[in-house]
Amino acid sequence: MKHEDPHGFDGTQGGDWSQPQHPEDPWNQQGYGQARHGQPQGRRSRGRFGRAHAVNPGAAAFAPSEERKAFIQRTYMHLAAAIFACVAMMSAFMMSPFYEPVMVAMVNTNWIFILVIFLGVSWVGDSMARNSESRGLQYIGLLVSVGAYAIILALPVTLAAVQSGPQILIQALIVTGLTFGALTVAVLASGKDFSILRNGLIVAGVLAFGAIAAGSIFGFSLGLGFFVFMVGLSVGMIVYQTSSVLHTYSTDNHVGAALALFASIGMLFWYILSIFMSFDG
């Protein structure tokens, strides 16, 4: 006998609970299950004020448990590889003859111009990493974006090392790692869809870009308050992107998922380091 689900988790007026559920699986507890023949059920998630938004039925959250676990493992292995690659690329860049002239150019160039170039390169890399038809193109996109982060992060890393010594870099890395780890465990353990954060993050990102642009044009410092705001934005991005790993990416797109997480970690590290430098004078 069917029971009508008032929440409409299957994307219709009522849900079909005749299929076996797996209470030990947090994603199935959230309304994610598998219909007959292993095909994912549709789902509609209700956000604030009861407004429903569609969830990708091909996402990892709908995959069988073992396939989903393997996807998560691949994603975070690629994330770790991307972080190590960024450190290696930054170290190689700092030892290259291009390092000093590039740093001088970055210091003497309007920051909004540098930021636009960085965002453009990152967008190209992200688009390539999301390509579902070519695995090689995905890895090229990952390397392009990681390389862009290696170059742009070289400036705050250099300033921090000169101003406060290498210990401040270690402190920022530890705080970044602990923050990311805690958020990751919380989101993955809950299995919840945090796509409701998307619009708020877009608005906050536009405001942040506007503040950076205004500071670059009119020559004023954004200060500690802005750094704290950006750490909050980074935390929101990590929650959103970790949720997206499950609810947006298919199980064969671990490269794109890893890049999305990497970008959020890079921003978090930048502004945690900026806060530490502010306190250090």
C-alpha positions as CSV (number, residue, x, y, z in Angstrom):
1,M,0.0,0.0,0.0
2,K,1.3,3.5,-0.9
3,H,1.5,6.3,1.6
4,E,1.4,9.8,0.4
5,D,4.5,11.8,1.4
6,P,3.4,15.3,2.3
7,H,7.0,16.6,1.6
8,G,7.0,15.3,-2.0
9,F,10.6,14.0,-1.8
10,D,10.2,12.1,-5.0
11,G,9.4,15.3,-6.9
12,T,5.7,14.5,-7.3
13,Q,2.7,15.2,-5.1
14,G,3.4,12.1,-3.0
15,G,6.2,9.7,-2.5
16,D,6.4,5.9,-3.0
17,W,7.6,4.3,0.2
18,S,7.1,0.7,-1.1
19,Q,10.8,0.5,-1.9
20,P,13.2,-0.7,0.8
21,Q,15.0,2.1,2.6
22,H,18.5,1.9,4.3
23,P,18.4,3.8,7.6
24,E,22.1,3.4,8.1
25,D,22.7,5.6,5.0
26,P,22.3,9.3,5.8
27,W,21.6,10.2,2.2
28,N,18.7,7.8,2.1
29,Q,17.5,9.3,5.4
30,Q,17.4,12.6,3.6
31,G,15.0,11.2,1.0
32,Y,17.6,9.8,-1.5
33,G,16.9,6.3,-2.5
34,Q,17.0,4.0,-5.5
35,A,13.9,3.0,-7.4
36,R,13.5,-0.3,-9.2
37,H,16.3,-1.5,-11.4
38,G,18.8,0.7,-9.5
39,Q,17.6,4.0,-11.1
40,P,17.6,7.1,-8.8
41,Q,14.3,8.5,-7.7
42,G,13.6,12.1,-8.4
43,R,13.7,14.5,-5.5
44,R,12.7,18.0,-4.8
45,S,14.3,19.8,-1.9
46,R,12.3,22.5,0.0
47,G,14.3,25.6,0.9
48,R,13.4,28.7,2.8
49,F,9.7,29.8,2.8
50,G,8.8,26.3,1.4
51,R,10.0,27.1,-2.1
52,A,11.2,23.9,-3.9
53,H,14.2,23.6,-6.1
54,A,15.3,20.7,-8.3
55,V,18.1,18.4,-7.4
56,N,20.2,16.7,-10.0
57,P,19.0,13.0,-10.1
58,G,22.3,12.0,-11.7
59,A,24.4,13.3,-8.7
60,A,26.5,11.2,-6.5
61,A,24.0,11.4,-3.7
62,F,21.7,9.1,-5.7
63,A,24.4,6.6,-6.6
64,P,24.7,3.2,-4.8
65,S,26.6,3.4,-1.5
66,E,29.8,1.8,-2.7
67,E,29.9,3.9,-5.8
68,R,29.3,7.1,-3.8
69,K,32.1,6.2,-1.3
70,A,34.5,5.5,-4.1
71,F,33.7,8.9,-5.7
72,I,34.2,10.7,-2.4
73,Q,37.6,9.0,-2.0
74,R,38.7,9.9,-5.5
75,T,37.6,13.5,-5.0
76,Y,39.5,14.1,-1.8
77,M,42.6,12.2,-3.1
78,H,42.6,14.6,-6.1
79,L,42.1,17.5,-3.7
80,A,45.1,16.5,-1.7
81,A,47.1,16.1,-5.0
82,A,46.0,19.6,-6.1
83,I,47.2,21.1,-2.8
84,F,50.6,19.5,-3.1
85,A,50.8,20.5,-6.7
86,C,50.0,24.1,-5.8
87,V,52.8,24.1,-3.2
88,A,55.2,22.5,-5.7
89,M,54.3,25.0,-8.4
90,M,54.6,28.0,-6.0
91,S,58.0,26.8,-4.9
92,A,59.2,26.3,-8.5
93,F,57.9,29.7,-9.4
94,M,59.6,31.4,-6.5
95,M,62.9,29.9,-7.6
96,S,62.5,30.9,-11.2
97,P,63.8,34.1,-12.9
98,F,60.2,35.2,-13.4
99,Y,59.4,35.4,-9.7
100,E,60.8,38.9,-9.0
101,P,59.5,40.7,-12.1
102,V,56.0,39.2,-11.7
103,M,55.8,40.1,-8.0
104,V,57.0,43.7,-8.8
105,A,54.4,43.9,-11.6
106,M,51.6,42.6,-9.2
107,V,52.5,45.1,-6.5
108,N,52.6,48.0,-9.0
109,T,49.5,47.1,-11.0
110,N,45.9,48.0,-10.0
111,W,44.7,44.9,-8.0
112,I,41.3,44.8,-9.8
113,F,43.1,44.2,-13.1
114,I,45.0,41.3,-11.6
115,L,41.9,39.9,-10.0
116,V,40.0,40.0,-13.3
117,I,42.7,38.1,-15.0
118,F,42.9,35.5,-12.2
119,L,39.1,35.0,-12.2
120,G,39.1,34.6,-16.0
121,V,41.9,32.0,-15.9
122,S,40.1,30.2,-13.1
123,W,36.8,30.2,-15.0
124,V,38.5,28.6,-18.0
125,G,40.2,26.0,-15.8
126,D,36.9,25.2,-14.0
127,S,35.0,24.9,-17.3
128,M,37.6,22.5,-18.6
129,A,37.6,20.5,-15.3
130,R,33.8,20.1,-15.5
131,N,34.0,18.7,-19.1
132,S,32.2,15.3,-19.0
133,E,33.5,14.1,-22.3
134,S,37.3,14.3,-21.9
135,R,39.2,13.1,-18.8
136,G,42.4,14.7,-20.2
137,L,40.7,18.1,-20.6
138,Q,39.6,17.8,-17.0
139,Y,43.1,17.4,-15.7
140,I,44.4,20.2,-17.9
141,G,41.7,22.4,-16.4
142,L,42.8,21.4,-12.9
143,L,46.4,22.2,-13.6
144,V,45.5,25.6,-15.1
145,S,43.5,26.6,-12.1
146,V,46.1,25.3,-9.6
147,G,48.8,27.1,-11.5
148,A,46.8,30.4,-11.3
149,Y,46.4,29.9,-7.5
150,A,50.1,29.1,-7.1
151,I,51.1,32.4,-8.8
152,I,48.5,34.7,-7.1
153,L,49.1,33.1,-3.6
154,A,52.8,33.7,-4.0
155,L,52.3,37.4,-3.2
156,P,50.6,37.1,0.2
157,V,52.9,34.2,1.1
158,T,56.0,36.3,0.3
159,L,54.7,39.3,2.2
160,A,53.8,37.2,5.3
161,A,57.2,35.4,5.3
162,V,59.0,38.8,5.1
163,Q,56.8,40.6,7.6
164,S,56.3,37.9,10.2
165,G,58.5,34.9,9.4
166,P,57.5,31.4,8.2
167,Q,55.8,30.5,11.4
168,I,52.8,32.6,10.5
169,L,52.3,30.5,7.3
170,I,52.3,27.3,9.4
171,Q,49.7,28.8,11.7
172,A,47.5,29.8,8.9
173,L,47.8,26.4,7.2
174,I,46.9,24.6,10.5
175,V,43.8,26.8,11.1
176,T,42.8,26.4,7.4
177,G,43.1,22.7,7.6
178,L,41.2,22.3,10.9
179,T,38.4,24.5,9.7
180,F,38.1,22.7,6.3
181,G,38.2,19.3,8.1
182,A,35.5,20.2,10.6
183,L,33.2,21.6,7.9
184,T,33.8,18.6,5.6
185,V,32.9,16.1,8.3
186,A,29.8,18.0,9.4
187,V,28.5,18.3,5.8
188,L,29.2,14.8,4.7
189,A,27.9,13.3,7.9
190,S,24.6,15.1,7.6
191,G,24.1,14.3,3.9
192,K,22.1,17.5,3.6
193,D,21.7,19.6,0.5
194,F,23.0,23.2,1.2
195,S,22.2,24.5,-2.3
196,I,20.0,27.0,-0.5
197,L,23.2,29.0,0.3
198,R,23.9,29.6,-3.4
199,N,22.0,32.9,-3.8
200,G,23.4,34.3,-0.6
201,L,26.9,33.4,-1.6
202,I,26.5,35.1,-5.0
203,V,25.3,38.3,-3.3
204,A,28.2,38.2,-0.8
205,G,30.7,37.5,-3.6
206,V,29.4,40.5,-5.6
207,L,29.7,42.7,-2.5
208,A,33.2,41.5,-1.9
209,F,34.2,42.1,-5.5
210,G,32.7,45.6,-5.3
211,A,34.6,46.3,-2.1
212,I,37.9,45.1,-3.6
213,A,37.2,47.2,-6.7
214,A,36.4,50.3,-4.7
215,G,39.6,49.9,-2.6
216,S,41.7,49.5,-5.7
217,I,40.2,52.5,-7.5
218,F,40.1,54.9,-4.5
219,G,43.2,53.6,-2.7
220,F,41.9,52.7,0.7
221,S,42.6,49.6,2.8
222,L,39.8,47.2,3.4
223,G,41.0,46.2,6.8
224,L,40.4,43.5,9.4
225,G,36.6,43.6,9.1
226,F,36.7,42.7,5.4
227,F,39.1,39.9,6.1
228,V,36.7,38.4,8.7
229,F,33.8,38.8,6.2
230,M,35.8,36.9,3.5
231,V,36.6,34.1,6.0
232,G,32.9,33.8,6.6
233,L,32.3,33.8,2.8
234,S,34.9,31.1,2.4
235,V,33.3,29.0,5.1
236,G,30.0,29.3,3.3
237,M,31.6,28.3,0.0
238,I,33.2,25.2,1.6
239,V,29.8,24.1,3.0
240,Y,28.1,24.8,-0.3
241,Q,30.9,23.1,-2.4
242,T,31.1,20.1,-0.1
243,S,27.3,19.7,-0.5
244,S,27.7,20.1,-4.2
245,V,30.2,17.2,-4.4
246,L,27.2,15.0,-3.4
247,H,24.3,16.8,-4.9
248,T,25.7,18.3,-8.2
249,Y,28.6,16.2,-9.5
250,S,28.2,12.8,-11.0
251,T,30.4,10.0,-9.8
252,D,32.7,10.3,-12.8
253,N,33.5,14.0,-12.3
254,H,35.7,13.8,-9.3
255,V,38.3,16.1,-11.0
256,G,35.8,19.0,-11.2
257,A,34.6,18.4,-7.7
258,A,38.1,18.4,-6.3
259,L,38.8,21.7,-8.1
260,A,35.7,23.4,-6.6
261,L,36.9,22.4,-3.1
262,F,40.4,23.5,-3.8
263,A,39.3,27.0,-4.8
264,S,37.4,27.4,-1.6
265,I,40.3,26.3,0.5
266,G,42.6,28.7,-1.4
267,M,40.4,31.6,-0.6
268,L,40.0,30.6,3.1
269,F,43.8,30.3,3.5
270,W,44.4,33.7,1.9
271,Y,42.1,35.5,4.3
272,I,43.1,33.6,7.4
273,L,46.6,34.5,6.6
274,S,45.5,38.2,6.1
275,I,43.9,38.2,9.6
276,F,47.1,36.8,11.2
277,M,49.2,39.5,9.4
278,S,46.8,42.2,10.6
279,F,47.3,41.1,14.2
280,D,51.0,40.9,13.7
281,G,51.2,44.5,12.6
